Amino acid sequence: MKIIWSPLAIERASEIAEYIAQDKPSAAENWIDTVFSKVDKLKSSPEIGRTVPEIKNKQFRELIYGNYRIIYRIEIKQISILTIRHGMQILPIDEIMA
């Protein structure tokens, strides 16, 4: 399966990495590498993430990495990475349902 990153997901990953880099640039690089590694596993096992509790639709899932939620949608020929959010942030449903 093909993985497609939304512009929003790329922007969020970048923002988070920049924030982490303020204290420790190597930790930011490690964080990004791990996020991409976790997402890459979706190619062979798209259902490894849990269903997003706010949506309760098996098509919308999330991987948890540390304090972050990597929200994605399983589609027929691809997996769309929709956003990355801190676990303490409210997930605006309209942000991922567009």
N, C-alpha and C positions, 0 to 999 in steps of 0.2 A: 504494500500500500504506500501511496505517496503522502508525504507530510507537507502541509501548507501552513506557513505562519502568517497570521493576520498582521497588518501594520500596527494595530493596537498591542498585540502580544510582543512584537519586536520592541516597540516603544517602552512597554512596561519592563521587559527584561533589561533593557539598556538603562532605564532609570534606577532599577534596583542595583544593578552592577555598579553604577556611578556612586550610589549611596554607600555601598559596601567598600568601594575603593577609597573613599575618604579616610577610612581608618587603616585599611590594609589592601593594597592593590592586588597582591597575590591571592587573597581570599576571594576577591571579585572575579578574577580569572577562573579560579577553581569552581566558583558558584555557576558561572556561565557554562563551563565545560560540563558540569554535572547535569545542569538543566537540559542541555542538548543531548547528552547521553541518555537520560531518562526518556526524553521525547522520542529518541531514535528507536527505543524498545517497542514503541507503539506500532511500528511497521509490522512486526510479527505477532504482537499480542495487543491489539487495540482495546481490549476490554479489561486490561489490568488495573485501570483506574476505577475508583468508585463512582457511582452515579452522583451527580451534583445534587445535594439535599434540597436546595432552593427550587430546583426545577422538576425533579422526580421523573425524568425522561431518560431512558437508558442510552439514548443517542448522545446526551451531554454528560461528560465524565470529567474527572479531575485526578491528577496525580498530586500527591503531597510531597513536598521537598522542604524539610525544615519547617519554617514558618510560612511557607508559600504554597499557594494552590495554582497548579497549571491546569487551566480549564480548556477542554477540547471537545470537538464534536466528531463523532464517527459518521462518515458519509459513505456512499456506495463505493467510490474509487479512491477516496482520500480521507485523511484525518486532518481536520483544521484546528490548529492551535489558536484559540480565541483570545485569551488574556492570561496574565499572571497576576495574582493578587496576594497580598499579605493575608494570612488567615484571620486576622482581627478586623479587616476591612469588610464592610457590607458589600456584597456582590450585586451591583445594579443589573438586574435581569435584562433590561433593554440593551445593555452593553454587549451581551453575547447572543442575543436573539435576533440581531439585525441581519 
